[in-house]
Amino acid sequence: MKIYTRTGDSGDTGLFDGTRVSKADRRVAAYGEVDELNAWLGLVVSGTDDAVLRERLLQIQRDLFALGSRLADPARRIAGRVTKVGISADHVARLEGWIDELDAGLPPLRRFILAGGAETGAALHVARTICRRAERTMVELGEDAFEIELLQYVNRLSDLLFTMARAANHRAGVPETEW
């Protein structure tokens, strides 16, 4: 299989249901931003020595691939055929558990903090902002454009990425800069 198809040369792309849409379509923007987040998390993974963080981020990358697939499937045809593209309330609960676990080892948050710190922490802050952008674009699609669990997952993921950034900086001994 060749990587290029030439089918998008005129500025359109195909969704899973066969529909052709403009590459400027909000749905394409939404799954493109999820893809950007996924790539950024790959960069974070490549720069961390923390095995637990790495494994969790790899799981999140798998989830984001599934989530992007769901966004590219407005007719919801792939969901019934491919189990690995499922995003459920259990996925959201897993993120919440990871947030609670990390937060228990951090000093209480009393003020806003500036993004930055150690390299891994700063990179996770960037990932958090990409995640929030993806969330906003998903909301623009409307409440019937996809399953609500996808939006819940992305919302919780941004909270997790913030908490991971704080934990990475804490473990590196880099103090948070309060605003």
Protein Blocks (a to p, Z undefined) as FASTA:
>chain_A
ZZbeolmmnopacdfkopacdfkbmklmmmmmmmmmmmmmmmmmmmpcbfklmmmmmmmm
mmmmmmmmmmmmmnommmmmmmklpccfklmmmmmmmmmmmmmmpccdfbdcdeedjfkl
mmmmmmmmmmmmmmmmmmmnopklpcfklmmmmmmmmmmmmmmmmmmmmmnopacddZZ
